[in-house]
Amino acid sequence: LMFSSVDKFSLLAVPFFLFVGEIMSVGGMSRRIVDWVLALIGGVRGSRGLTTVGACTVFGAISGSSVATVAAVGRLMYPSLKERYGERFGAGVIASTGAIDILIPPSIVMILYGASAEQSVAVLFVAGILPGLLMASFQGAYVYYYAVKHNVNDGGDPFRWRHLWEVTRSGIWALLAPVVILGGIYGGIFAPTEAAGIACVYGIIVAKFIYREITWKQLWEVAVNSMVLTAQILVIVAAAGVFSWLLTVNGVAQKAVVMLQSMISSPLMALALINVLLLIVGCFIDPGSAILVLTPLLVPICKAYGIDLIHFGIVMSMNLAIGMFTPPFGLNIFVTQALTRAPLSSIYPGLVPFIFVTIAALIVVTYVPWLSLVLTR
């Protein structure tokens, strides 16, 4: 059972996308993406905060790892954020916006959900685009509101076409990565797992031979780090396969469906209850583990209430994305702390507004299935 759990072609994408995220961070691609977004936003109030949101969104279209996004973008943006917004808000922006990566395709969490729920990973990727952009929009709106309300002096250089052209020319190879990955998937050229492998080759060529910002030694270290992270994830996948089998053999999922239907008749109420459960779970367990453990239990419930499993995959991913920066144990919090050296007593309060903002976006996504399903049709 354990070996069969990891013997799935779609799971090959996990080490590839982890590797791509590391390559982008070390090889100068993430810096060029940040520079391009900052040039695009120009002198808008709150430009550096908005650049963090935008850079995480673009970075998410290349790397499937939220932790990699926080590490790459946070390292570049935090010093200027701290200078203009203060430690609390700066750390809050870094930790929360990195979670956008979980919804923007390609996403490791969606790959794990697709493998667990037996749903198409390519369709899940399409379904995550609009909810991911909605989450980014809500966070960006709050950053702008905060900058205006507190009169933060965060207007960058005024927008200039010449400057935009210069940073676009400098970062064109980094900016083309999402086009190569997503364009290849939806153009029917290759499958999501194959896209992950191609993204690795593309990242190595760009970082090593075009930008020349990574050595062979660093490339080896990136590969080793990716291997260790992959091992951690796949050990959980293997154990979750046994757990899923135990749930099935003992009829736990069926009993849960019967119990829930005896208390709740409406699918809307069922979704509300599931959201509360997932938000609580997300505070304590990383998204990959939560997906693998809870999917076998929740999918039969969704089927009983007639909830579309693609839509539910997006709702589940979004809940667990919020959990990534929700105290006390959100993983992005500790990555941010390691990067910024800010105390948890400062990071926690800075996260509270972003938690409420993203929960508002979650409610919209939960009860407007059109957002998740319209592009898949």
C-alpha positions as CSV (number, residue, x, y, z in Angstrom):
1,L,0.0,0.0,0.0
2,M,2.8,2.4,0.9
3,F,4.7,1.8,-2.4
4,S,1.5,2.0,-4.5
5,S,0.7,5.4,-2.9
6,V,3.9,6.9,-4.3
7,D,3.8,5.0,-7.6
8,K,1.9,7.7,-9.4
9,F,3.2,9.5,-12.5
10,S,1.7,12.8,-11.3
11,L,3.8,12.8,-8.2
12,L,7.0,13.1,-10.3
13,A,6.1,16.8,-10.7
14,V,6.7,17.4,-7.0
15,P,10.5,17.2,-7.0
16,F,10.7,19.0,-10.3
17,F,8.7,22.0,-9.1
18,L,10.6,22.2,-5.8
19,F,13.8,22.2,-7.9
20,V,12.5,25.0,-10.1
21,G,11.7,27.2,-7.2
22,E,15.2,26.8,-5.7
23,I,16.8,27.5,-9.1
24,M,14.8,30.7,-9.6
25,S,15.8,31.9,-6.1
26,V,19.6,31.2,-6.5
27,G,19.9,31.9,-10.2
28,G,18.7,35.5,-10.3
29,M,15.3,34.8,-12.0
30,S,13.3,35.9,-9.0
31,R,15.2,39.2,-8.7
32,R,14.4,40.0,-12.3
33,I,10.7,39.2,-11.8
34,V,10.6,41.6,-8.8
35,D,12.3,44.4,-10.8
36,W,9.8,43.9,-13.6
37,V,6.7,44.1,-11.4
38,L,8.1,47.2,-9.6
39,A,8.7,48.9,-12.9
40,L,5.2,48.0,-14.0
41,I,3.5,49.4,-10.9
42,G,5.6,52.6,-11.0
43,G,4.8,55.4,-8.6
44,V,1.5,54.0,-7.3
45,R,1.0,54.5,-3.5
46,G,2.0,51.3,-1.7
47,S,4.1,50.2,-4.7
48,R,6.6,48.0,-2.8
49,G,3.8,46.2,-1.0
50,L,1.9,45.7,-4.2
51,T,5.1,44.6,-5.9
52,T,5.4,41.8,-3.3
53,V,1.9,40.6,-4.1
54,G,2.5,40.8,-7.8
55,A,5.9,39.1,-7.6
56,C,4.5,36.2,-5.6
57,T,1.7,35.8,-8.2
58,V,4.2,35.7,-11.1
59,F,6.6,33.5,-9.1
60,G,3.7,31.2,-8.3
61,A,3.2,30.6,-12.0
62,I,6.6,29.0,-12.2
63,S,7.2,27.3,-8.8
64,G,4.7,25.1,-7.1
65,S,6.0,25.7,-3.6
66,S,4.7,28.4,-1.2
67,V,7.8,28.1,1.0
68,A,10.1,28.7,-2.1
69,T,8.1,31.8,-3.0
70,V,8.3,33.3,0.5
71,A,12.1,32.6,0.6
72,A,12.8,34.1,-2.8
73,V,10.5,37.1,-2.8
74,G,10.9,37.8,0.9
75,R,14.7,37.9,0.7
76,L,14.5,40.6,-2.0
77,M,11.5,42.7,-0.7
78,Y,11.7,42.6,3.1
79,P,14.4,45.3,3.7
80,S,12.5,48.0,1.7
81,L,9.2,46.9,3.2
82,K,10.6,47.1,6.8
83,E,12.0,50.6,6.0
84,R,8.7,52.0,4.8
85,Y,6.0,50.0,6.6
86,G,7.8,48.7,9.7
87,E,8.7,45.3,10.8
88,R,5.2,44.1,11.7
89,F,3.5,44.9,8.4
90,G,6.5,44.0,6.3
91,A,6.7,40.5,7.8
92,G,2.9,40.1,7.5
93,V,3.0,40.9,3.7
94,I,5.8,38.5,3.1
95,A,4.3,35.5,5.0
96,S,0.7,36.0,3.6
97,T,1.3,36.8,-0.1
98,G,3.6,33.7,-0.5
99,A,0.4,31.6,0.0
100,I,-0.9,32.8,-3.3
101,D,1.5,30.2,-4.8
102,I,-0.8,27.4,-3.6
103,L,-3.6,28.5,-5.9
104,I,-1.8,29.9,-8.9
105,P,-0.8,26.9,-11.2
106,P,1.4,25.0,-11.2
107,S,0.7,24.0,-7.5
108,I,2.2,21.1,-5.6
109,V,-0.9,21.0,-3.3
110,M,-3.2,20.6,-6.3
111,I,-1.0,17.8,-7.7
112,L,-1.4,16.0,-4.3
113,Y,-5.1,16.6,-4.3
114,G,-5.5,15.4,-7.9
115,A,-3.6,12.2,-7.0
116,S,-5.7,11.6,-3.8
117,A,-9.1,12.5,-5.3
118,E,-8.4,11.0,-8.7
119,Q,-9.0,14.3,-10.5
120,S,-7.2,15.8,-13.5
121,V,-4.3,17.9,-12.4
122,A,-4.4,20.0,-15.6
123,V,-8.1,20.8,-14.9
124,L,-7.3,21.7,-11.3
125,F,-4.6,24.1,-12.6
126,V,-7.1,25.9,-14.8
127,A,-9.6,26.0,-12.0
128,G,-7.1,27.7,-9.7
129,I,-6.3,30.7,-11.9
130,L,-9.3,33.0,-11.1
131,P,-9.4,32.1,-7.4
132,G,-5.7,32.7,-7.1
133,L,-6.0,36.1,-8.9
134,L,-9.0,37.0,-6.6
135,M,-6.9,36.2,-3.5
136,A,-4.0,38.4,-4.8
137,S,-6.5,41.2,-5.6
138,F,-7.9,41.1,-2.1
139,Q,-4.5,41.2,-0.6
140,G,-3.3,44.0,-3.0
141,A,-6.4,46.1,-2.1
142,Y,-5.6,45.8,1.6
143,V,-2.0,46.8,1.0
144,Y,-3.1,49.9,-1.0
145,Y,-5.7,50.8,1.7
146,Y,-3.0,50.5,4.4
147,A,-0.6,52.7,2.5
148,V,-3.2,55.4,1.9
149,K,-4.6,55.3,5.5
150,H,-1.2,55.5,7.2
151,N,0.2,57.9,4.5
152,V,3.1,55.5,3.9
153,N,5.8,57.1,1.7
154,D,6.0,54.1,-0.7
155,G,5.6,55.5,-4.1
156,G,8.3,54.1,-6.3
157,D,9.8,55.7,-9.4
158,P,7.1,57.0,-11.7
159,F,6.1,54.7,-14.5
160,R,8.3,55.1,-17.6
161,W,8.0,53.0,-20.7
162,R,11.8,53.1,-21.3
163,H,12.5,51.7,-17.8
164,L,9.8,49.0,-18.3
165,W,11.4,48.1,-21.6
166,E,14.9,47.8,-20.0
167,V,13.8,45.5,-17.1
168,T,11.6,43.5,-19.5
169,R,14.6,43.0,-21.8
170,S,16.8,42.0,-18.8
171,G,14.2,39.7,-17.3
172,I,12.6,38.3,-20.5
173,W,13.9,34.8,-19.9
174,A,12.5,34.7,-16.4
175,L,9.2,36.2,-17.5
176,L,8.9,33.6,-20.3
177,A,9.0,30.7,-17.8
178,P,5.2,30.8,-17.0
179,V,4.5,31.0,-20.8
180,V,6.6,27.9,-21.4
181,I,5.1,25.9,-18.5
182,L,1.4,26.8,-18.8
183,G,1.4,27.4,-22.5
184,G,2.8,23.9,-23.1
185,I,0.2,22.3,-20.8
186,Y,-2.8,24.0,-22.2
187,G,-1.5,24.0,-25.8
188,G,-1.5,20.2,-25.6
189,I,2.3,19.9,-26.1
190,F,3.0,18.2,-22.8
191,A,1.3,17.0,-19.6
192,P,1.7,18.8,-16.2
193,T,4.3,16.3,-15.0
194,E,6.3,16.6,-18.2
195,A,6.0,20.4,-17.9
196,A,7.7,20.2,-14.5
197,G,10.6,18.4,-16.0
198,I,10.9,20.9,-18.9
199,A,10.7,23.8,-16.4
200,C,13.8,22.3,-14.6
201,V,15.8,22.1,-17.9
202,Y,14.6,25.7,-18.8
203,G,15.6,27.0,-15.3
204,I,19.1,25.4,-15.5
205,I,19.7,26.8,-19.0
206,V,18.6,30.3,-18.0
207,A,20.3,30.5,-14.6
208,K,23.6,28.8,-15.7
209,F,24.1,29.7,-19.3
210,I,22.1,32.9,-19.9
211,Y,22.2,34.8,-16.6
212,R,25.3,33.0,-15.4
213,E,24.5,33.5,-11.7
214,I,24.7,30.0,-10.5
215,T,27.7,27.7,-10.2
216,W,27.8,23.9,-10.7
217,K,28.4,23.6,-6.9
218,Q,25.3,25.7,-6.2
219,L,23.3,23.6,-8.7
220,W,24.3,20.5,-6.9
221,E,23.3,22.0,-3.5
222,V,19.9,23.0,-5.0
223,A,19.4,19.4,-6.2
224,V,20.3,18.0,-2.8
225,N,17.9,20.4,-1.0
226,S,15.1,19.5,-3.4
227,M,15.8,15.8,-2.9
228,V,15.5,16.1,0.9
229,L,12.2,18.1,0.6
230,T,10.8,15.5,-1.8
231,A,11.7,12.7,0.5
232,Q,9.8,14.4,3.4
233,I,6.7,14.9,1.2
234,L,6.7,11.3,-0.2
235,V,7.1,9.7,3.2
236,I,3.9,11.5,4.2
237,V,2.2,10.4,0.9
238,A,3.2,6.8,1.6
239,A,1.8,6.8,5.1
240,A,-1.3,8.7,4.0
241,G,-2.0,5.8,1.5
242,V,-2.2,3.4,4.4
243,F,-4.4,5.8,6.4
244,S,-6.8,6.1,3.4
245,W,-7.0,2.3,3.2
246,L,-7.8,2.1,6.9
247,L,-10.6,4.7,6.5
248,T,-12.1,2.7,3.6
249,V,-11.9,-0.7,5.2
250,N,-13.5,0.5,8.4
251,G,-16.2,2.5,6.6
252,V,-15.2,5.7,8.4
253,A,-16.0,8.0,5.4
254,Q,-19.4,6.4,4.9
255,K,-20.3,6.8,8.6
256,A,-19.2,10.4,8.5
257,V,-21.4,11.0,5.5
258,V,-24.4,9.5,7.2
259,M,-23.8,11.4,10.4
260,L,-23.3,14.7,8.6
261,Q,-26.5,14.2,6.5
262,S,-28.5,13.6,9.6
263,M,-27.5,17.0,11.0
264,I,-27.1,19.1,7.8
265,S,-29.3,18.9,4.7
266,S,-27.8,21.9,2.7
267,P,-24.6,21.6,0.7
268,L,-23.9,25.3,1.6
269,M,-23.9,24.5,5.3
270,A,-21.8,21.4,4.6
271,L,-19.2,23.6,2.9
272,A,-19.3,26.1,5.7
273,L,-18.6,23.4,8.2
274,I,-15.8,21.9,6.1
275,N,-14.2,25.4,5.7
276,V,-14.2,25.8,9.5
277,L,-12.6,22.4,9.9
278,L,-9.9,23.1,7.2
279,L,-9.1,26.5,8.6
280,I,-8.4,25.0,12.0
281,V,-6.4,22.1,10.6
282,G,-4.4,24.5,8.5
283,C,-3.2,26.2,11.6
284,F,-1.4,23.1,12.8
285,I,-0.7,20.9,9.8
286,D,1.1,21.7,6.5
287,P,-1.1,21.7,3.3
288,G,0.5,18.6,1.8
289,S,-0.2,16.4,4.9
290,A,-3.7,17.8,5.4
291,I,-4.6,17.1,1.7
292,L,-3.4,13.6,1.9
293,V,-5.0,12.8,5.2
294,L,-8.3,14.6,4.8
295,T,-9.1,14.1,1.1
296,P,-10.2,10.4,1.5
297,L,-12.6,11.5,4.3
298,L,-14.0,14.6,2.7
299,V,-14.4,13.5,-0.9
300,P,-17.3,11.1,-0.1
301,I,-19.0,13.9,1.8
302,C,-18.7,16.2,-1.2
303,K,-20.1,13.5,-3.5
304,A,-23.1,12.9,-1.1
305,Y,-23.9,16.6,-1.3
306,G,-23.4,17.0,-5.0
307,I,-20.4,19.3,-4.6
308,D,-18.1,19.4,-7.7
309,L,-14.8,17.8,-6.8
310,I,-12.8,20.3,-8.9
311,H,-14.5,23.2,-7.1
312,F,-13.9,21.5,-3.8
313,G,-10.2,21.0,-4.6
314,I,-9.9,24.8,-5.0
315,V,-11.8,25.5,-1.8
316,M,-9.6,23.0,0.1
317,S,-6.4,24.4,-1.4
318,M,-7.5,28.0,-0.5
319,N,-8.3,27.0,3.1
320,L,-4.9,25.4,3.5
321,A,-3.2,28.3,1.8
322,I,-4.6,30.6,4.6
323,G,-3.4,28.0,7.1
324,M,0.2,28.6,5.8
325,F,0.3,32.0,7.5
326,T,-2.2,31.4,10.3
327,P,-0.8,31.3,13.9
328,P,0.4,29.3,15.8
329,F,2.1,26.9,13.4
330,G,1.7,28.2,9.8
331,L,4.8,27.2,7.9
332,N,5.2,30.5,6.1
333,I,5.4,32.2,9.5
334,F,8.6,30.3,10.4
335,V,10.2,30.7,7.0
336,T,9.5,34.5,7.3
337,Q,11.0,34.6,10.8
338,A,14.1,32.8,9.6
339,L,14.5,35.3,6.7
340,T,13.7,38.5,8.6
341,R,14.8,37.7,12.2
342,A,11.6,39.4,13.3
343,P,10.1,38.0,16.6
344,L,6.9,36.1,16.5
345,S,5.3,38.7,18.8
346,S,5.8,41.1,15.9
347,I,4.9,38.8,13.0
348,Y,1.6,37.5,14.5
349,P,-0.2,40.9,14.7
350,G,0.9,41.8,11.2
351,L,-0.8,38.7,9.9
352,V,-4.3,39.2,11.4
353,P,-5.6,41.7,8.8
354,F,-4.4,39.5,5.9
355,I,-6.1,36.5,7.5
356,F,-9.5,38.3,7.5
357,V,-9.0,39.6,4.0
358,T,-8.2,36.2,2.6
359,I,-11.1,34.6,4.5
360,A,-13.4,37.1,2.7
361,A,-11.9,35.9,-0.6
362,L,-12.4,32.3,0.5
363,I,-16.1,32.9,1.2
364,V,-16.5,34.3,-2.4
365,V,-14.7,31.4,-3.9
366,T,-16.7,28.9,-1.8
367,Y,-20.1,30.1,-2.7
368,V,-19.5,31.3,-6.2
369,P,-18.4,28.0,-7.9
370,W,-18.4,29.8,-11.3
371,L,-15.0,31.3,-10.4
372,S,-13.4,27.8,-10.1
373,L,-15.3,26.2,-13.0
374,V,-15.8,28.7,-15.7
375,L,-12.3,28.3,-17.3
376,T,-12.5,24.5,-17.1
377,R,-15.6,24.6,-19.4
